[in-house]
Amino acid sequence: MLPKILLGLLLFVVVAFAIILTIGYLISAPRYQGPVSDHFDGKQFYNYNGVKAKGLGEALQWMLSGRDKKPWPPFRNLPPGPPPPARVAGSQLRVTFVNHSTVLLQFDSLNVLTDPVWYNRTSPYQWIGPERNRPPGIRFDDVPKIDILLISHNHWDHLDIKTVRQLCQRDQPKIYCPLGVKVFLEAQGCRNVTEMDWHGSLAYNTGTTIHCVPAQHFSGRGMFDRDATLWCGFIVDNKTAGKLYFVGDTGYGSFFRKTGEHYGPMRLSLIPIGAFQPTWFMSPIHCSPAEAVQIHKDIQSQQSVAIHYGTFPLADDSLPEPVEELQQALRNHPQLTEKFWTIPEGEGRFVP
């Protein structure tokens, strides 16, 4: 009797493991194929200074340890903000915080959207995974026609492919993404996709140039594509509106000072502040609020807006903690108090 039970358990484990591997393979993104560089060895991409994201063993250690995870009170019935204007002309610059790392930038009659996420969960399946704590700040149908779509990397909380497909079908925007992501997007029906490497620059039109700059993170959508595509930040350099820096998803690194020296000053920067606890696990890939302030200084930002907080409970920090710690860090730099905004989801502001 016992051998039959053990055999049944073994069969169950084997089948479950096979199912997990199959799902992990099916949701993995295509791997980049291209020449070796100082951050690509022919198979995987790397951060500068040898910084690595934590691995599976350390992730399990974090998940199974006595985590100090704070509950997030839900705000699921909040009404959306008002529809943004169709266009903003000239040197005026308007920024609308939608949620997480999704921001609408409007200037010089151009509409730019970053890392669009209208998913309910940041997961391949909408019945499991981190669930949004509040609805998007503006309804998708209220998003004006998008001209430029910036995608920093292929993680589920930054590349909501359902939303991207809708944008491609509705607006046919010009999409800029890091190396390796283009194949995935084109397989999903998107066209007009251009992938870029760190330190690359491309003209969108005679007045606007897109610069791809380093970030400190990792990539992957499944079990078999870890670091198989690049991650990055983008600088939109517009002759009328100035330089607008979407930092992306990143830990803090010395490359920010170099970015500021080469491209700065920035008129506006979108800088992440959330999902930074526990520090031992998150610091290679997510900057703390205090580090976000240092990034603001390094890149010579005239005005910054906080992103990557308040929507999805992805780490151990509480819902108010990123904003509270940002305010504390800014108290140490009183001259910056009005230079680093936290904007409520759905609110739009004109940037000085």
Secondary structure, DSSP 4 states (H G I P E B T S, - for coil): -HHHHHHHHHHHHHHHHHHHHHHHHHTPPPPP----BTTB-SS-B--GGG-----HHHHHHHHHS---PPP----TTPPP-PPPPS---TT-EEEEEEETTEEEEEETTEEEEES----SBSSSSTTSSPBPSS--SS-GGGSPPPSEEE-----TTT--HHHHHHHHHHH--EEEEETTHHHHHHHTT--SEEEE-TT-EEEEETTEEEEEE-------SSSS-TT-S---EEEEEETTTEEEEE--S----THHHHHHHHH--BSEEEEE--S--SHHHHTTTS--HHHHHHHHHHTTBSSEEEES-SS---SSS-SSHHHHHHHHHHHTSGGGGGGEE-PPTT-EEE--
